[in-house]
Amino acid sequence: MAGFTELENLERIADSLAQRGWMVVDDFFRPELTAALRRDCRTSSRQGHFRKAAVGSGERRQTRAEVRGDEILWMQHPAPGEPQRTCLDRFEQLRLTLNRTLQLGLFEFESHFARYPAGAFYARHIDQLRGDNRRKLSCVLYLNENWKPEDGGELRLYVDGDGMEFEDVLPQGGRLVVFLSGRFAHEVLPAKRERMSIAGWFKAR
């Protein structure tokens, strides 16, 4: 996606979502912003702000290491610093573009930092919670530096109806993956080193 303006990138995301329901965008954020967000993630982790991620909701919510091994920190609104404010502003521009072009009725963006220690994974799942279909669009922005294929940690996105065909997306820094939350199952494969991202969901009422 390098060489396109920010507005063109947003419009191309809308076009791809309309055609196939998902898209991968390289360099969605400039390297300087990605690096600043990566520093925020590491600082918060060192300060002990992250918590073990859980599965399910309400009374069914529980921590299950055999399902997912990441740690998360929910992003605040308003954001506490300039990098996170800029990040959330960019996702707000994406929300406005998608509502204008696709009439999705998106009104809220919730997001968290995600940190996967080496060897951690997240088993295949759908982002919509049981009995709650408000999550309409999933976004994953990668914060990793100098990520190589041999590092692993791909996002495996199942792109067909029978769950057999998939795309593996390497978590390179600045890369954004966007897909319809209720349509695409996905999983995070184990990585050989620490893996960092921002995961978010646009929600409808």
VENDA-V379661 format. One record per residue. N is the residue number from 1. SS is DSSP state (a for helix, b for strand, c for the rest). Layout:
N & SS
N & SS
//
This chain:
1 & c
2 & c
3 & c
4 & c
5 & c
6 & a
7 & a
8 & a
9 & a
10 & a
11 & a
12 & a
13 & a
14 & a
15 & a
16 & a
17 & a
18 & a
19 & a
20 & c
21 & c
22 & b
23 & b
24 & b
25 & b
26 & c
27 & c
28 & c
29 & c
30 & c
31 & a
32 & a
33 & a
34 & a
35 & a
36 & a
37 & a
38 & a
39 & a
40 & a
41 & a
42 & a
43 & a
44 & a
45 & a
46 & a
47 & c
48 & c
49 & c
50 & c
51 & b
52 & b
53 & c
54 & c
55 & b
56 & c
57 & c
58 & a
59 & a
60 & a
61 & c
62 & b
63 & c
64 & c
65 & c
66 & c
67 & c
68 & b
69 & c
70 & c
71 & b
72 & b
73 & b
74 & b
75 & c
76 & c
77 & c
78 & c
79 & c
80 & c
81 & c
82 & a
83 & a
84 & a
85 & a
86 & a
87 & a
88 & a
89 & a
90 & a
91 & a
92 & a
93 & a
94 & a
95 & a
96 & a
97 & a
98 & a
99 & a
100 & a
101 & a
102 & a
103 & c
104 & c
105 & c
106 & b
107 & b
108 & b
109 & b
110 & b
111 & b
112 & b
113 & b
114 & b
115 & b
116 & b
117 & c
118 & c
119 & c
120 & c
121 & c
122 & b
123 & b
124 & b
125 & b
126 & c
127 & c
128 & c
129 & b
130 & c
131 & c
132 & b
133 & c
134 & c
135 & b
136 & b
137 & b
138 & b
139 & b
140 & b
141 & b
142 & b
143 & c
144 & c
145 & c
146 & c
147 & c
148 & c
149 & a
150 & a
151 & a
152 & b
153 & c
154 & c
155 & b
156 & b
157 & b
158 & b
159 & c
160 & c
161 & c
162 & c
163 & c
164 & c
165 & c
166 & b
167 & b
168 & b
169 & b
170 & c
171 & c
172 & c
173 & c
174 & c
175 & c
176 & b
177 & b
178 & b
179 & b
180 & b
181 & c
182 & c
183 & c
184 & c
185 & c
186 & b
187 & b
188 & b
189 & c
190 & c
191 & b
192 & c
193 & c
194 & c
195 & b
196 & b
197 & b
198 & b
199 & b
200 & b
201 & b
202 & b
203 & b
204 & b
205 & c
//
